[in-house]
């Protein structure tokens, strides 16, 4: 029986089979030996084969079908390993807020760069827009213009006023969309607004630190009423990129990569080299300083989020 992994709990998985039934499954031991070094052998979105031993209710995952794509990040505890966040994704969205708590643009850029590395179309969802005053709206508009000019889709939404929720729902229709973001940005509340009756657990912010607590423990795929799925991922404090080749980091910043064609040297890192086309573009405002700073932080492995 073929099915799709819709929830991972570490050692056990929920699989939605082709007939629509949802079954609890485990991995056969030899399946762990296949693929690259990762903390999790299977991810939400994986297409798998399942069989059953006579008299047992828990199925056995016997094979993983080839992935069309996947998105990963560094494992926090095991620096040499990676965590597969999800597989077979049509679009990835970073859920961000400029308030309560403010999402760093460094986090946004690392997420977008990782999506670029795996050729997954990406966008930004600005949540909690009912809380924005005029100054915050000006900042959001200015930042959004930077990203939309690069080609990323922008979606301001509010789960309180419902502003932008219907428009976002139409974008998600028929797609497998991944949502990721800091804890506390309202990701679970947004998913509840998009899928009435789902009731994903939500939490309040810490008044002292203005940070959210982790309400989603494991990644899970939820069906949308209009068709398609949302992959909900645990709230994360940092988005650790994998070890990109330093000469390829610029490839994952589309505006930097396009400008780099004017550099004199093919191996230009756009930092201290002579006849670099990127640095003058930053000075002229053609490339945002924030984006250039994010590029350098990934290039040199700096922590931007403390």
Secondary structure, DSSP 8 states (H G I E B T S, - for coil): -EEEEEEE-SSEEEEEETTS-EEEEEE-GGGGGSSSSBS-S--TT-EEEEE--TT-SSEEEEEE---S-EEEEE-SS-TTSEEEEEES-SEEEEEE-SSSS---HHHHHHHHHHHHHTT-EEEEEE--GGG--HHHHHHHHHHHHHHHHHT-EEEE--TTT-TTHHHHHHHHTTSEEEEE--TTSSHHHHHHHHSTT---------TTT--------S-EEEE-TTS-EEEE----S--------TTTGGGGSHHHHHHGGG-SSTT--SSS-TT-HHHHHHHTTSS-HHHHHHHHHHHHT-----
